[in-house]
């Protein structure tokens, strides 16, 4: 199964970092690496409807799917990944292989779901703020 996931993946998780110490103005500091390696997965940009000031608007949201098997093979400690506000959330660096050459992008993890149906158990990361790594 892991071989198939790796073959069909369009991106790789290459780093997990915790937020650095807060700056004087409250902004998060330089991320502190918690894990590095390469774990294949699927990066996707989706349209989602969100409420903004009582009005439903469409917004582009990036998600990354990391299958449990890929995470197990890479010895990733998934407890290092925390979703939330940018001063408490983990950041991840993903190598976007949908373009050539691949580009490494750092995202803040704003949402985290573990989806388990017994066959393709995976972690769904909702991402924000993609900037070149």
N, C-alpha and C positions, 0 to 999 in steps of 0.2 A: 504494500500500500504506500509506504513512504517513497519508494522509487517512482510511483505514478504521480504522487503529489509533486515531487521535485521536478519531474519531467514537464508537467503541465503548469507549473507556477509561473507568474509573471513578475515576481518581485521576491526579495529576500530581506528578512529582518537581520540587520548586522550589528545593532547596538541597542541596549536598554540603559537609560541613565536616570538617576534620581535628580530632582531639582537641587541646584546649588544653594548656598546660603543666600538669604535675601539681601538685596542692596539696601542702602539707606532709604531709598524712596519706595521700597516694598516690592520692587521687581525681582523675579527669580534670578539667581546668579548663574554662572556657568555650570551646565549639567555635569554631574559626577558619574562616570561610567560604572555600571553595576554588572554588565555582561557584554561580551562581544563575541562574535562568531558569524555563522551564516545559517539561517533557517528559512527554507522556502515557504512561500505563501502566495496569497492573492490580494493585490491592491486594486481597489475599485473606487471610482467616483460616482456617487449616486445623487439624484435629485430627491430631496426630502422636503416635506411641508412642515414648517415650524410657525409658531405664533410669535409675532413681534408687535408689541403695543396693541394687542387685541386683533391684529390682522394676520391672516394666514398668508405666508409668503413662501416661495420656493427657494431653497438654498442648496448649494452643492456641498456634499459631505464626503470626505474620504474615509474608507474603511479598509482594514487589513485583516484577512483571515489567516490564522496560524493554526494548522491542524495539530492535535495533541501528539500524534505520532512524530511529526517533525520536531516539536518541542522536546519530546522525550529523547529523541536521538541526539539532540544538540545540548542536552543537559541544562536547559534554560530553567531558572528558578522563576516560575510565573508569579510568585509573590512579590518579585521586584517590580512588576507592572502595576501601577496605580492610576486610575482615572480621576479626573477632577479639574479643578481650577489650575491655571498654569503655575502657581506658586507651590502647589502640593502634588501635582501630577508628574508621572514619569514622562520622559520623552523617549522616542524611539527613532532610530535612523533606519530607513528602508531604502534599499537599492532598487530603484524603479527600472525594471528591465523591459518595460513596454516601449522604451525608446532606445535608440542605438547611437552612441554608447550609453550604457546604463548611467543613471544619475542618482546620487545619494541625497536623500531629503530627510530633514529632521522634523518630526511631528510631535505635538503634545497629545497625550492620550486623554480624551475627554469622556470616553465611555468604554466599558469593558464588560463583555458578556461571555459566559462559558455555555456553549450550546452542546448538549450531549444527547444524541439519539441512538447511540450504541454502535454506529458504523463509521461516521465521519465526524467524531467529536472534535470540536474546535473552539478556539478563542476568537471572538470578534472584537477588534479594537476599532472604536470610532475616533477619528483623528482630526486635528485642527492645526492650522498655522504652518503648513508645509513651507520650509525654507531650505535652501541648499545647505548641505552639511559641510 
